């Protein structure tokens, strides 16, 4: 204790340790509880280093090292065992263990046949040795929550902790990781995947990388081992399972064009700039190139005892016999991904538009028969990408949309809704059946995650209004029915402006249904509404204008283009 006091006194009196603008622990630990990795009786001493962030960071590392695991607090719920029961062990690694987990059903409407297939990643707290370990773990959870709008990331259902470990409850992808599955197929004499299959896989990969990069997330460890098949895959299967990205333990945020220095990821997938200088988002695209090279040839582009030198100086060789059976378009894409100059390397968005990928987009089942013109799952993913304020306002807008502009969605709802109560509604059972019969492929875990996100009043069911809010084509209404759209927005604005002062305050918006009804969920909290409000009220006026309100609701007419359709792939 005395040593901590002396350290504080030293820092306060030494002018050499003025605040450094280039380094601030508070910016490093965005969205991370401060000092959670340090025993509570030391927090006051850490606070005294507030104006000396460099030393505060050093002290945090030292204090974390001497903090017992049971004293570490990530501020996660501590009731994991109340809701889940561990089942069979699925795997072990340096990070910890993965078990299949069984939910303890509390609600009578749940049934065994609709029981979610879940897994839990158990991370011992004794692994949190340095303050960076604490940040990384918290950041992994934060990133997976941010990416909950995409179906190509393993869905995180919740994060828990107790005195000994952290528990990440995830959807269980039954198909296993891509590397193991394909290597096992090769071992039993199966041929390499066809270009149709590979293009399908790479579309999923590029899509999730594009979404990560939009959020300024560098995954840092893209490899086949970190992509899972949502459902079992066999090389001769008619339909293709979808890929899901996992393991954000090595990921980081790169805000405003920042770069990262230091080695990261798996050596065989490492980009040249990672070995020689600082690196940024293009490093992920190099890893995509390594993945594509392996899928096309069964080999890595660079190997050997001098691997680092080979990656930095050697050119990729596509002249061997095996490459004679691959198309020129596939090889051209590979060359552009394995470009050693990161400034010339193609982006994920450019890759998604590459001719080799786009020519296979027609290979889908039920393309013309799927509900909502094949865009149902795309609309869902767009809706899930909206913040809670936007979703709440769109819910209000849906009340004013005339029937002729939403009849296709209403008809779809009536086909699958249950009428067991006085109000028609769709629950998990009906939603699963709706997607299946409409020609879409989603796992039960994905459907459950969708229901949780769409269910604004938290009753476990979707009402007609909630269903319409998620599946209406808002971009179409805005573009092709501008007069009608303007009328709808004006009506809702006027309704929300309860004091008729011509502006919308935080108090006005707090009457919106998801924020008014307290359900104990994060999205209904006051802090979430305030955060969303600040994104609109950029001048901190305390109110928003009609023009700002319209901007909050603007939807680009090509907003669905980059979301996967999730119609069954076939050869």
C-alpha positions in Angstrom: 0.0 0.0 0.0 2.8 2.4 0.9 4.5 1.7 -2.5 1.3 2.8 -4.3 1.2 6.0 -2.3 4.9 6.7 -3.1 4.2 6.1 -6.8 1.3 8.6 -6.8 3.4 11.2 -4.9 6.2 10.7 -7.4 4.0 11.2 -10.4 2.3 14.3 -9.0 5.5 16.1 -8.2 7.6 15.1 -11.3 7.1 17.6 -14.2 8.7 15.1 -16.5 5.4 13.2 -16.6 3.0 15.8 -17.9 -0.1 14.6 -19.7 0.7 13.2 -23.1 -1.8 14.0 -25.9 -0.6 11.0 -28.0 -1.5 8.4 -25.3 -4.5 8.3 -23.1 -5.7 5.2 -21.3 -9.2 6.5 -21.4 -9.2 6.5 -25.2 -7.7 3.0 -25.2 -10.4 1.6 -23.0 -13.5 3.0 -24.7 -16.6 1.1 -23.5 -14.4 -0.7 -20.9 -15.2 -0.3 -17.2 -12.3 1.7 -15.7 -10.0 -0.2 -13.4 -12.1 -3.4 -13.5 -8.9 -5.4 -13.7 -7.6 -3.9 -10.5 -8.6 -4.7 -6.9 -11.0 -2.1 -5.5 -8.8 -0.8 -2.7 -6.3 0.4 -5.4 -8.8 2.4 -7.5 -8.4 5.6 -5.5 -4.7 5.6 -6.2 -5.2 5.0 -9.9 -7.6 8.0 -9.9 -4.9 10.2 -8.6 -2.9 9.4 -11.8 -5.7 10.8 -13.9 -3.5 13.7 -15.3 -0.6 11.4 -16.0 -2.0 8.8 -18.4 1.2 7.2 -19.4 2.1 6.4 -15.8 -1.5 5.5 -15.1 -1.3 2.9 -17.9 2.0 1.5 -16.5 0.5 1.4 -13.0 -2.6 -0.3 -14.3 -0.5 -3.1 -15.9 1.4 -3.6 -12.6 -1.7 -3.5 -10.5 -3.5 -6.0 -12.8 -0.6 -8.4 -12.5 -0.9 -8.4 -8.7 -4.8 -8.6 -8.7 -6.3 -12.0 -7.9 -8.6 -13.5 -10.6 -11.6 -13.4 -8.2 -11.1 -9.6 -7.8 -11.3 -8.9 -11.5 -14.7 -7.4 -12.5 -15.7 -7.1 -16.1 -19.2 -5.8 -15.1 -21.0 -8.7 -16.8 -24.0 -10.5 -15.2 -23.0 -13.1 -12.7 -26.0 -15.5 -13.1 -24.8 -17.8 -15.9 -25.5 -21.0 -14.0 -29.0 -19.7 -13.3 -29.9 -19.8 -17.0 -27.6 -22.5 -18.5 -26.3 -26.0 -17.9 -23.0 -27.3 -19.2 -23.2 -30.3 -21.5 -20.4 -32.0 -23.5 -16.9 -30.6 -24.1 -16.6 -29.4 -27.7 -12.9 -28.3 -27.6 -10.0 -26.8 -25.7 -7.3 -24.3 -26.4 -4.9 -21.9 -24.9 -7.8 -19.4 -24.2 -9.9 -22.0 -22.3 -12.7 -24.4 -23.1 -15.8 -24.6 -25.2 -18.8 -26.6 -24.1 -22.2 -27.3 -25.5 -24.7 -25.6 -23.3 -28.3 -26.2 -22.6 -30.7 -23.4 -21.6 -32.7 -23.9 -18.5 -36.2 -23.3 -19.8 -38.3 -21.0 -17.7 -41.1 -20.1 -20.0 -44.0 -22.5 -20.7 -44.1 -21.4 -24.3 -40.6 -22.8 -24.9 -40.5 -26.4 -26.0 -37.8 -29.0 -26.3 -38.0 -29.2 -30.1 -37.3 -25.5 -30.4 -34.4 -25.6 -27.9 -31.5 -23.5 -29.1 -28.2 -25.2 -29.9 -25.7 -23.1 -28.0 -22.1 -23.2 -27.0 -20.2 -21.4 -24.3 -16.7 -20.3 -24.4 -15.2 -20.4 -20.9 -12.2 -18.1 -20.3 -10.4 -18.4 -17.0 -9.9 -15.1 -15.3 -6.3 -16.2 -14.5 -5.5 -15.4 -18.1 -6.0 -11.7 -17.4 -2.4 -11.0 -16.5 -2.0 -7.5 -18.0 -4.3 -4.6 -18.4 -4.2 -5.2 -22.2 -5.7 -8.7 -21.6 -8.6 -7.1 -19.8 -9.2 -4.6 -22.6 -9.0 -7.3 -25.3 -11.6 -9.5 -23.6 -14.0 -6.7 -23.1 -13.4 -5.4 -26.6 -14.1 -8.9 -28.1 -17.5 -8.9 -26.5 -18.2 -5.3 -27.7 -17.2 -6.1 -31.3 -19.4 -9.2 -31.5 -22.3 -7.1 -30.1 -21.7 -4.4 -32.8 -21.7 -7.0 -35.5 -25.0 -8.6 -34.4 -26.6 -7.1 -37.5 -24.8 -9.6 -39.8 -25.6 -13.2 -40.2 -22.0 -14.0 -41.1 -20.7 -13.6 -37.5 -21.2 -16.2 -34.8 -24.0 -14.7 -32.8 -23.2 -13.7 -29.2 -26.3 -14.4 -26.9 -24.7 -13.0 -23.8 -21.6 -12.5 -21.7 -21.4 -13.6 -18.0 -18.8 -13.9 -15.3 -18.2 -15.3 -11.9 -15.1 -15.2 -9.6 -13.2 -17.7 -11.7 -14.2 -17.3 -15.3 -15.9 -15.4 -18.1 -18.7 -17.1 -20.1 -19.5 -16.1 -23.7 -22.7 -17.8 -24.8 -22.6 -18.3 -28.6 -24.6 -20.0 -31.2 -23.3 -23.5 -31.9 -22.3 -23.9 -35.5 -22.8 -27.6 -36.2 -20.7 -27.7 -39.3 -17.3 -27.2 -37.6 -14.5 -25.0 -38.8 -13.8 -24.8 -42.5 -10.1 -25.8 -42.2 -10.8 -29.0 -40.4 -13.8 -30.0 -42.5 -12.0 -29.5 -45.8 -8.8 -31.1 -44.7 -10.8 -34.1 -43.5 -12.6 -34.3 -46.9 -9.2 -34.2 -48.6 -7.9 -37.0 -46.3 -10.7 -39.4 -47.4 -10.0 -38.8 -51.1 -12.4 -35.9 -51.9 -11.3 -33.4 -54.5 -10.7 -29.7 -53.9 -13.9 -27.6 -53.7 -15.2 -26.4 -57.1 -14.9 -22.8 -58.1 -18.6 -22.4 -57.6 -18.3 -23.5 -54.0 -15.2 -21.4 -53.4 -16.8 -18.3 -54.9 -19.8 -18.9 -52.6 -17.5 -19.3 -49.5 -15.4 -16.2 -50.5 -18.6 -14.1 -50.9 -19.5 -14.8 -47.3 -15.9 -14.0 -46.2 -15.6 -10.7 -48.1 -19.0 -9.7 -46.9 -18.2 -10.0 -43.2 -14.8 -8.4 -43.7 -16.5 -5.5 -45.5 -18.9 -5.1 -42.5 -16.0 -5.2 -40.0 -14.1 -2.5 -42.0 -17.2 -0.3 -42.1 -17.1 -0.3 -38.3 -13.3 0.3 -38.4 -12.5 -3.1 -37.0 -9.3 -4.9 -38.0 -9.9 -8.6 -37.3 -6.2 -9.4 -37.5 -6.5 -13.2 -37.6 -8.6 -14.2 -40.6 -8.0 -17.8 -41.4 -10.0 -20.9 -42.4 -9.9 -22.1 -38.8 -11.9 -19.0 -37.7 -14.7 -19.5 -40.1 -17.4 -22.0 -39.1 -20.0 -23.8 -41.2 -23.4 -22.9 -39.9 -24.6 -26.4 -40.8 -22.8 -29.6 -41.7 -21.0 -29.6 -45.1 -20.0 -32.4 -47.4 -18.1 -31.9 -50.7 -20.7 -33.5 -52.8 -23.7 -31.7 -51.2 -26.2 -30.0 -53.5 -26.6 -27.0 -51.1 -23.8 -24.9 -49.6 -23.9 -24.0 -45.8 -23.1 -20.4 -44.9 -19.9 -19.3 -43.2 -19.6 -17.5 -39.9 -16.6 -15.6 -38.5 -15.6 -16.1 -34.9 -12.7 -15.3 -32.5 -12.4 -11.5 -32.2 -9.7 -11.9 -29.5 -7.0 -10.4 -31.7 -9.2 -7.7 -33.3 -8.9 -4.0 -32.7 -10.5 -0.7 -33.6 -8.6 1.6 -36.0 -10.3 4.9 -35.7 -9.8 7.8 -38.2 -7.3 6.0 -40.3 -5.1 4.8 -37.4 -2.6 2.1 -37.9 -1.4 -0.8 -35.7 2.2 -1.9 -35.0 3.5 -5.2 -33.9 3.0 -8.8 -34.9 -0.5 -10.3 -34.8 -2.4 -13.2 -36.2 -1.2 -16.5 -37.6 2.2 -16.5 -39.4 1.0 -18.3 -42.6 -1.7 -15.6 -43.1 0.4 -12.6 -42.1 0.6 -9.6 -44.5 4.0 -8.2 -45.5 3.4 -4.8 -43.9 2.7 -6.6 -40.6 6.3 -7.8 -40.6 7.9 -4.6 -41.8 6.0 -1.6 -40.6 2.6 -0.5 -39.2 -0.5 -1.9 -40.8 -4.2 -1.3 -41.2 -7.4 -2.8 -42.7 -5.7 -4.0 -45.9 -3.9 -6.6 -43.9 -7.2 -8.5 -43.5 -7.5 -8.6 -47.3 -4.1 -10.3 -47.6 -5.3 -12.9 -45.3 -8.4 -13.3 -47.5 -5.9 -13.9 -50.4 -4.2 -16.7 -48.4 -7.6 -18.3 -47.7 -8.5 -18.1 -51.4 -5.1 -19.5 -52.4 -5.6 -22.5 -50.1 -9.1 -23.1 -51.3 -8.1 -23.1 -55.0 -4.9 -25.2 -54.6 -4.8 -26.9 -51.2 -1.6 -25.1 -50.4 -0.4 -21.9 -48.8 1.2 -19.3 -51.0 4.3 -18.9 -48.8 5.9 -21.6 -46.6 9.3 -22.8 -45.5 11.8 -22.1 -42.7 12.3 -18.5 -43.9 8.5 -17.8 -44.0 8.8 -14.1 -43.1 11.3 -13.4 -45.9 9.2 -15.3 -48.4 6.1 -13.3 -47.5 8.0 -10.0 -47.9 10.1 -10.6 -50.9 8.8 -13.6 -53.0 6.1 -13.3 -55.6 3.2 -15.6 -55.6 3.6 -18.5 -58.1 0.5 -19.6 -60.0 2.3 -21.4 -62.8 2.3 -25.0 -61.4 0.2 -27.7 -62.8 -2.7 -27.4 -60.4 -3.3 -23.8 -61.4 -3.9 -24.8 -65.0 -7.3 -26.1 -63.9 -8.3 -22.8 -62.4 -10.0 -19.9 -64.2 -8.2 -16.7 -65.2 -10.7 -14.7 -63.3 -10.1 -16.5 -60.0 -6.3 -16.1 -60.4 -6.7 -12.4 -61.2 -8.6 -11.9 -58.0 -5.9 -13.8 -56.1 -3.2 -11.6 -57.6 -5.0 -8.5 -56.5 -5.5 -9.8 -52.9 -1.8 -10.9 -52.6 -0.5 -7.5 -53.7 2.4 -6.6 -51.4 1.7 -2.9 -51.5 -1.3 -2.4 -49.2 -2.2 0.9 -50.9 -2.7 -1.1 -54.1 -4.5 -4.1 -52.6 -8.2 -4.3 -53.3 -10.7 -3.6 -50.6 -13.4 -6.0 -49.4 -16.1 -4.0 -51.3 -14.1 -4.1 -54.5 -13.7 -7.9 -54.0 -17.5 -8.3 -53.7 -17.9 -6.6 -57.1 -15.2 -8.8 -58.8 -16.5 -10.6 -61.9 -15.5 -14.0 -60.6 -17.8 -13.6 -57.7 -20.7 -11.8 -59.4 -21.1 -14.4 -62.1 -22.1 -17.0 -59.5 -24.8 -14.9 -57.9 -27.4 -16.5 -60.2 -26.8 -19.9 -58.6 -29.5 -19.8 -55.9 -32.5 -21.9 -55.2 -36.0 -20.4 -55.3 -34.6 -17.0 -56.5 -37.9 -16.0 -58.1 -40.2 -17.6 -55.5 -38.8 -16.3 -52.3 -41.0 -13.9 -50.3 -40.5 -10.2 -50.7 -38.7 -10.6 -54.0 -35.8 -12.5 -52.3 -34.9 -9.6 -50.0 -36.6 -10.7 -46.8 -33.3 -11.5 -45.0 -31.6 -8.5 -46.5 -34.3 -6.3 -45.1 -34.0 -8.0 -41.7 -30.2 -7.4 -41.6 -30.6 -3.7 -42.6 -33.2 -3.3 -39.8 -30.9 -4.9 -37.3 -28.1 -2.4 -38.2 -30.3 0.5 -37.1 -29.9 1.9 -33.7 -32.8 1.7 -31.2 -34.0 5.3 -31.7 -34.3 4.7 -35.5 -36.1 1.4 -34.9 -38.5 3.1 -32.5 -39.3 5.9 -34.9 -39.8 3.5 -37.8 -42.2 1.6 -35.6 -44.2 4.8 -35.2 -44.0 5.4 -39.0 -45.4 2.0 -39.7 -48.7 3.0 -38.1 -49.2 5.6 -40.8 -48.1 3.7 -43.9 -51.2 3.1 -46.1 -52.2 -0.5 -46.7 -51.4 -0.3 -50.4 -47.7 0.3 -49.5 -47.4 -2.6 -47.1 -49.9 -5.2 -48.3 -47.2 -7.7 -49.3 -45.7 -7.6 -45.8 -49.2 -7.8 -44.2 -50.1 -10.8 -46.3 -46.9 -12.6 -45.4 -47.6 -11.9 -41.7 -51.1 -13.3 -41.9 -49.8 -16.5 -43.5 -47.7 -17.4 -40.5 -49.1 -15.6 -37.5 -50.8 -17.5 -34.7 -54.2 -16.4 -33.5 -54.1 -18.2 -30.1 -54.7 -14.9 -28.4 -57.0 -12.0 -29.3 -54.1 -10.4 -31.3 -52.4 -12.1 -34.1 -48.6 -12.5 -33.5 -45.5 -14.4 -34.6 -43.3 -16.3 -32.2 -40.1 -18.3 -32.6 -41.9 -21.3 -34.0 -43.8 -19.3 -36.6 -40.7 -17.3 -37.5 -38.7 -20.4 -38.2 -41.4 -21.8 -40.4 -41.9 -18.5 -42.2 -38.2 -18.4 -43.2 -38.2 -22.0 -44.2 -41.3 -21.8 -46.3 -40.2 -18.5 -47.9 -37.0 -20.1 -49.3 -34.5 -18.7 -46.9 -31.8 -20.5 -44.9 -31.3 -19.4 -41.3 -30.3 -21.4 -38.3 -32.5 -21.6 -35.2 -30.0 -19.5 -33.3 -30.1 -16.8 -36.0 -33.9 -16.7 -36.0 -33.9 -16.4 -32.2 -31.5 -13.5 -32.4 -33.7 -11.9 -35.0 -36.7 -12.3 -32.8 -34.9 -10.7 -29.9 -34.0 -7.7 -32.0 -37.3 -7.2 -33.6 -39.4 -7.7 -30.5 -39.5 -4.0 -29.3 -41.9 -4.6 -26.4 -40.0 -7.7 -25.2 -43.0 -10.0 -25.0 -41.4 -12.8 -27.0 -43.6 -12.3 -30.0 -43.9 -10.0 -33.1 -47.0 -8.0 -33.6 -48.1 -6.9 -37.0 -46.6 -3.4 -36.5 -43.2 -4.9 -35.4 -43.2 -7.2 -38.3 -44.0 -4.4 -40.8 -41.3 -2.2 -39.2 -38.6 -4.7 -40.0 -39.7 -5.9 -43.4 -41.2 -2.8 -45.1 -39.1 -1.6 -48.0 -38.5 1.9 -46.6 -36.0 2.8 -49.4 -38.7 2.1 -52.0 -41.3 4.3 -50.2 -38.8 7.2 -49.8 -37.7 7.1 -53.5 -40.9 6.3 -55.3 -43.6 7.7 -53.0 -41.9 11.0 -51.8 -45.2 12.8 -51.2 -46.6 10.0 -49.2 -43.3 9.6 -47.3 -43.2 13.3 -46.4 -46.8 13.2 -45.1 -46.0 10.1 -42.9 -42.9 11.8 -41.5 -44.7 15.0 -40.8 -47.5 13.2 -39.0 -45.1 11.3 -36.7 -43.0 14.4 -36.0 -46.2 16.3 -35.0 -47.3 13.4 -32.8 -44.0 13.2 -31.0 -43.8 17.0 -30.5 -46.1 16.9 -27.6 -45.5 20.5 -26.4 -46.0 21.7 -30.1 -42.8 23.9 -29.9 -41.7 22.7 -33.4 -38.7 20.7 -32.0 -38.2 17.2 -30.5 -36.5 17.0 -27.2 -35.1 14.0 -25.3 -38.2 14.1 -23.2 -40.5 13.9 -26.3 -38.6 10.9 -27.6 -38.6 9.2 -24.3 -42.3 8.5 -24.9 -41.5 6.2 -27.8 -42.6 2.7 -27.0 -39.3 0.8 -26.5 -38.0 3.5 -24.2 -41.3 4.1 -22.3 -41.8 0.4 -21.5 -39.1 -0.6 -19.0 -38.2 -4.3 -19.5 -34.7 -4.4 -18.0 -33.0 -4.7 -21.4 -30.1 -2.5 -22.4 -31.9 -1.0 -25.5 -34.7 0.5 -23.3 -32.4 2.3 -21.0 -32.2 6.0 -20.7 -28.5 6.0 -21.5 -29.1 4.3 -24.8 -31.7 6.9 -25.8 -29.3 9.7 -24.8 -26.5 8.1 -26.9 -28.8 7.8 -30.0 -30.1 11.4 -29.5 -26.5 12.8 -29.4 -25.8 11.2 -32.8 -28.6 13.3 -34.3 -28.2 16.5 -32.2 -24.6 17.0 -33.3 -24.6 20.7 -32.1 -25.7 19.7 -28.6 -28.7 22.0 -28.8 -30.9 19.7 -26.6 -33.4 19.3 -29.4 -33.6 18.2 -33.0 -35.3 19.9 -36.0 -37.6 18.4 -38.6 -34.7 18.4 -41.0 -32.5 16.4 -38.6 -35.4 14.1 -37.9 -35.7 13.4 -41.7 -32.0 12.8 -41.8 -32.3 10.2 -39.1 -34.7 8.3 -41.2 -33.1 8.5 -44.6 -32.4 5.2 -46.3 -30.2 4.9 -49.4 -32.0 3.2 -52.3 -29.3 0.6 -52.6 -29.2 -0.1 -48.9 -29.8 -3.9 -49.3 -27.2 -4.5 -51.9 -24.3 -5.7 -49.7 -26.3 -7.9 -47.3 -26.4 -11.6 -48.2 -29.7 -12.8 -49.5 -29.6 -16.1 -47.6 -31.5 -17.9 -50.3 -30.2 -21.5 -50.4 -27.0 -21.8 -52.5 -27.0 -24.6 -55.0 -24.7 -25.9 -57.8 
